[in-house]
Amino acid sequence: MNFDRTGIILYTINYQKCVEFYQHILELKVLFKTGTLTCFEFGSAYLMVEIEDENLPESCENNRTRMCLRMNVSNVKDIVRILENNHIQVDYQEHEWGTVAKFLDPDGNLCAFKDTGKFERQVLDQTTLKT
Protein backbone atom coordinates (compact mmCIF):
# COMPACT_ATOMS: atom_id res chain seq x y z
CA MET A 1 0.00 0.00 0.00
CA ASN A 2 1.36 3.42 -0.91
CA PHE A 3 0.55 6.51 1.12
CA ASP A 4 0.77 10.05 -0.19
CA ARG A 5 1.62 11.34 3.27
CA THR A 6 1.48 10.05 6.83
CA GLY A 7 0.74 11.94 10.00
CA ILE A 8 -0.16 11.86 13.63
CA ILE A 9 -3.11 13.69 15.15
CA LEU A 10 -2.47 14.59 18.75
CA TYR A 11 -5.66 15.53 20.60
CA THR A 12 -4.83 17.83 23.47
CA ILE A 13 -6.54 19.46 26.40
CA ASN A 14 -3.87 22.17 26.79
CA TYR A 15 -3.96 23.17 23.15
CA GLN A 16 -2.19 26.55 23.28
CA LYS A 17 0.58 25.32 25.61
CA CYS A 18 1.18 22.31 23.34
CA VAL A 19 1.29 24.46 20.21
CA GLU A 20 3.82 26.77 21.86
CA PHE A 21 5.86 23.76 23.04
CA TYR A 22 6.08 22.10 19.62
CA GLN A 23 6.58 25.38 17.77
CA HIS A 24 9.00 27.22 20.06
CA ILE A 25 10.81 24.58 22.11
CA LEU A 26 10.99 21.71 19.61
CA GLU A 27 11.10 24.25 16.76
CA LEU A 28 8.74 22.36 14.44
CA LYS A 29 7.73 24.29 11.33
CA VAL A 30 4.03 25.20 11.11
CA LEU A 31 2.45 23.94 7.88
CA PHE A 32 -0.96 25.54 8.54
CA LYS A 33 -3.34 26.60 11.31
CA THR A 34 -7.08 26.85 11.83
CA GLY A 35 -9.03 27.93 14.89
CA THR A 36 -8.82 24.49 16.51
CA LEU A 37 -5.66 22.86 15.17
CA THR A 38 -2.06 23.50 14.19
CA CYS A 39 -0.30 21.23 11.71
CA PHE A 40 3.50 20.91 11.97
CA GLU A 41 6.11 19.41 9.70
CA PHE A 42 7.26 16.24 11.47
CA GLY A 43 10.15 14.78 9.51
CA SER A 44 8.62 13.41 6.32
CA ALA A 45 5.22 13.23 8.04
CA TYR A 46 3.06 15.76 9.87
CA LEU A 47 2.00 16.27 13.46
CA MET A 48 -1.42 17.82 13.86
CA VAL A 49 -2.08 19.23 17.33
CA GLU A 50 -5.81 19.57 17.76
CA ILE A 51 -8.19 20.52 20.54
CA GLU A 52 -9.47 17.35 22.27
CA ASP A 53 -12.44 15.85 20.47
CA GLU A 54 -15.21 15.65 23.04
CA ASN A 55 -17.01 12.93 21.08
CA LEU A 56 -14.37 10.21 21.28
CA PRO A 57 -15.68 6.64 21.49
CA GLU A 58 -15.53 5.17 25.00
CA SER A 59 -12.92 2.69 23.83
CA CYS A 60 -10.47 5.59 23.32
CA GLU A 61 -10.74 7.01 26.81
CA ASN A 62 -7.78 6.56 29.16
CA ASN A 63 -5.56 5.68 26.20
CA ARG A 64 -3.44 8.81 26.38
CA THR A 65 -0.17 7.24 27.57
CA ARG A 66 -0.03 4.33 25.16
CA MET A 67 1.99 6.10 22.52
CA CYS A 68 5.19 8.06 22.24
CA LEU A 69 6.13 10.71 19.71
CA ARG A 70 9.68 9.78 18.79
CA MET A 71 12.00 12.05 16.88
CA ASN A 72 15.40 10.86 15.69
CA VAL A 73 18.26 13.35 15.94
CA SER A 74 22.00 13.22 15.39
CA ASN A 75 22.93 14.32 18.93
CA VAL A 76 20.53 13.49 21.77
CA LYS A 77 22.69 15.23 24.42
CA ASP A 78 22.39 18.57 22.58
CA ILE A 79 18.60 18.26 22.60
CA VAL A 80 18.61 17.33 26.31
CA ARG A 81 20.42 20.59 27.09
CA ILE A 82 17.79 22.57 25.16
CA LEU A 83 14.94 20.82 26.98
CA GLU A 84 16.54 21.24 30.40
CA ASN A 85 17.24 24.93 29.67
CA ASN A 86 13.47 25.21 29.15
CA HIS A 87 12.82 23.55 32.55
CA ILE A 88 11.61 20.29 31.02
CA GLN A 89 12.40 17.17 33.05
CA VAL A 90 14.21 14.60 30.88
CA ASP A 91 14.87 10.91 31.43
CA TYR A 92 18.16 10.41 29.54
CA GLN A 93 19.12 6.78 28.86
CA GLU A 94 22.05 5.17 27.09
CA HIS A 95 21.55 1.58 25.92
CA GLU A 96 23.39 -0.86 23.69
CA TRP A 97 20.69 -0.27 21.05
CA GLY A 98 20.87 3.53 21.28
CA THR A 99 20.43 6.68 23.28
CA VAL A 100 17.01 8.09 24.17
CA ALA A 101 15.74 11.11 26.06
CA LYS A 102 12.14 10.81 27.25
CA PHE A 103 10.01 13.76 28.38
CA LEU A 104 6.41 14.93 28.55
CA ASP A 105 4.76 17.70 26.56
CA PRO A 106 2.49 20.19 28.39
CA ASP A 107 -0.47 17.83 27.98
CA GLY A 108 1.37 14.84 29.48
CA ASN A 109 2.03 13.06 26.17
CA LEU A 110 5.20 10.99 26.16
CA CYS A 111 7.83 12.20 23.71
CA ALA A 112 11.37 10.97 23.06
CA PHE A 113 14.45 11.78 21.06
CA LYS A 114 16.59 8.88 19.80
CA ASP A 115 19.98 8.86 18.15
CA THR A 116 19.67 8.56 14.37
CA GLY A 117 22.89 6.61 13.86
CA LYS A 118 21.98 3.49 15.84
CA PHE A 119 18.40 3.53 14.52
CA GLU A 120 19.59 3.59 10.91
CA ARG A 121 22.06 0.77 11.68
CA GLN A 122 19.18 -1.30 13.10
CA VAL A 123 17.19 -0.72 9.91
CA LEU A 124 20.21 -1.56 7.73
CA ASP A 125 21.01 -4.70 9.76
CA GLN A 126 17.41 -5.92 9.44
CA THR A 127 17.36 -5.19 5.70
CA THR A 128 20.66 -7.08 5.28
CA LEU A 129 19.25 -10.10 7.13
CA LYS A 130 16.27 -10.27 4.75
CA THR A 131 18.42 -10.38 1.60
Secondary structure, DSSP 8 states (H G I E B T S, - for coil): ---S--EEEEEESSHHHHHHIIIIIS---EEEE-SSEEEEEETTEEEEEEE--TT--GGGTT-TTS-EEEEEES-HHHHHHHHHHTT---EEEEETTEEEEEEE-TT--EEEEEEHHHHHHHHHHHHHHH-
